[in-house]
């Protein structure tokens, strides 16, 4: 299944320098917000007759990633940015095929749902990578938006590549050993990134 990234064409529109809400003013180094912040279930997916005009796709998970600048801090010859990275499930475009949902056994449905949760977790990995990259970057005061956009674009390329590899290795055809390997990688990567 192909993951379509819901990104704005004009990168500056992704970024906001408005005064941050009160709840974020105390945050040092930014935050990753995840919605919903739980494993996905089939109620998170819209039931449709066909996904992307392709009869071979049973389910698809669509996530968005938005970045807001919460604070810009002058640090001698550079600035640092506090950002909020928002990872959201796109509920209209996260879909499951009616035929699959009504004809497959519970074990197959659970296996596919587990795989789709992997895509959602990969989006979260990218969110944490963006935050960690920004926290470790010395931004130029006048070019911080361009530099931030470069970090975002590089991570979005990795997101696409990782999602494609995940599908190719774990589902084409279904490979339980590779799914288990990806599960371990995803869990380890998230744990490591959240500790940085």
C-alpha positions in Angstrom: 0.0 0.0 0.0 1.3 3.4 -0.8 1.2 6.1 1.8 0.3 9.5 0.5 1.8 12.4 2.5 -0.5 15.2 3.2 1.8 18.1 2.9 1.4 21.7 1.9 3.2 22.7 -1.2 4.3 26.0 0.3 6.5 25.1 3.2 6.2 28.5 5.0 2.5 27.8 5.5 3.5 24.9 7.7 5.4 27.1 10.0 3.9 29.5 12.5 5.6 32.2 14.5 2.5 33.3 16.4 2.8 33.7 20.1 2.7 30.2 21.5 -0.2 29.1 23.7 0.4 29.5 27.4 0.8 25.7 27.9 3.9 25.6 25.6 5.8 28.6 26.9 7.5 26.5 29.6 8.5 23.7 27.2 12.3 23.6 26.6 13.3 22.3 23.2 9.8 21.6 21.8 7.4 18.8 21.8 5.9 16.0 19.6 2.1 15.9 19.8 0.4 12.8 18.6 -3.4 12.5 17.8 -4.7 10.0 18.6 -2.0 9.1 21.2 -2.9 5.4 21.3 -2.8 2.4 19.0 -5.2 2.7 16.1 -8.4 0.5 15.9 -10.7 -0.1 13.0 -13.0 2.7 14.2 -10.2 5.1 13.1 -10.6 4.0 9.5 -13.3 5.0 7.0 -15.0 2.0 5.3 -14.9 2.4 1.5 -15.6 0.1 -1.5 -12.2 0.8 -3.1 -9.0 2.5 -2.0 -7.3 4.6 -4.5 -8.9 2.7 -7.4 -6.8 -0.3 -6.5 -8.6 -3.6 -5.7 -5.4 -5.0 -4.1 -5.3 -2.6 -1.2 -7.2 -3.7 1.9 -6.4 -0.8 4.2 -4.3 2.4 4.2 -3.1 4.7 7.0 -2.7 8.4 6.3 -0.8 10.6 8.7 0.0 14.3 8.6 2.9 16.1 10.1 2.8 19.8 10.8 5.5 21.9 12.5 4.9 25.1 14.5 7.6 27.3 15.8 6.8 28.0 19.4 9.8 30.1 20.3 13.0 31.5 18.8 15.9 32.1 21.2 19.0 34.1 20.5 22.1 32.2 21.5 25.2 34.4 20.7 25.9 33.9 17.0 22.9 31.7 16.3 19.3 31.0 17.3 17.6 27.9 18.6 14.0 27.0 17.9 11.4 25.4 20.1 8.9 23.6 17.9 5.8 21.6 18.1 5.7 18.6 15.7 2.1 17.5 15.3 1.5 14.0 14.1 -2.2 13.4 13.2 -4.1 10.5 11.8 -6.0 11.7 8.8 -9.3 10.0 9.4 -10.9 10.6 6.1 -8.0 9.1 4.1 -7.2 6.3 6.5 -9.4 3.6 5.0 -10.4 0.0 5.1 -12.1 -1.8 2.2 -15.7 -2.9 3.0 -15.1 -6.3 1.4 -12.0 -7.0 3.4 -13.6 -5.9 6.6 -16.7 -8.1 6.1 -15.1 -11.2 4.6 -11.8 -11.8 6.4 -11.4 -13.7 9.7 -10.5 -11.9 12.9 -6.8 -13.1 12.8 -6.3 -11.6 9.3 -8.0 -8.3 10.4 -5.8 -8.1 13.5 -2.7 -8.7 11.4 -3.5 -6.0 8.9 -4.5 -3.6 11.7 -1.1 -4.3 13.4 0.7 -3.5 10.2 -1.3 -0.3 9.7 -0.3 0.7 13.3 3.3 0.3 12.1 2.8 3.1 9.5 1.4 5.3 12.2 4.4 4.7 14.4 6.8 5.4 11.5 5.1 8.8 11.3 5.8 9.3 15.0 9.5 8.3 14.5 9.8 11.0 11.8 8.2 13.5 14.1 10.7 12.8 16.9 13.6 12.8 14.4 12.6 16.3 13.2 12.4 17.5 16.8 15.8 16.0 17.7 17.4 17.5 14.6 16.0 20.9 15.3 17.1 20.7 19.0 20.7 20.0 17.9 20.9 22.6 15.1 22.4 26.0 15.3 20.1 28.1 13.1 21.0 31.4 11.4 18.8 34.1 12.7 17.9 35.4 9.2 17.6 32.0 7.5 16.1 29.8 10.2 13.0 29.1 8.2 15.0 27.9 5.1 17.2 25.8 7.4 14.1 24.3 9.2 12.5 23.5 5.8 15.6 21.6 4.8 15.4 19.5 7.9 11.7 18.8 7.3 12.2 17.9 3.7 15.1 15.5 4.4 13.0 13.8 7.1 9.9 13.6 4.8 12.1 11.8 2.2 13.1 9.3 4.9 9.5 8.9 5.9 8.5 8.0 2.3 11.4 5.6 1.9 10.8 3.9 5.3 7.1 3.5 4.6 7.8 2.0 1.2 10.4 -0.4 2.6 8.1 -1.4 5.4 5.3 -2.4 2.9 7.7 -4.1 0.5 9.4 -6.2 3.2 6.5 -7.0 5.4 3.4 -7.3 3.1 4.4 -8.0 -0.5 3.8 -10.9 0.1 3.0 -11.1 3.8 6.2 -12.0 5.7 5.7 -12.5 9.5 9.5 -12.6 10.1 10.0 -9.3 8.5 7.0 -7.8 10.2 8.5 -8.9 13.6 11.8 -7.4 12.6 10.1 -4.1 11.7 8.2 -4.2 15.0 11.4 -4.5 16.9 13.1 -1.7 14.9 10.1 0.6 15.4 9.9 0.0 19.1 13.7 0.5 19.6 13.8 3.6 17.4 10.9 5.3 19.2 12.4 4.5 22.6 15.8 5.8 21.6 14.4 9.0 20.1 12.1 9.7 23.0 15.2 9.6 25.4 17.2 12.1 23.4 
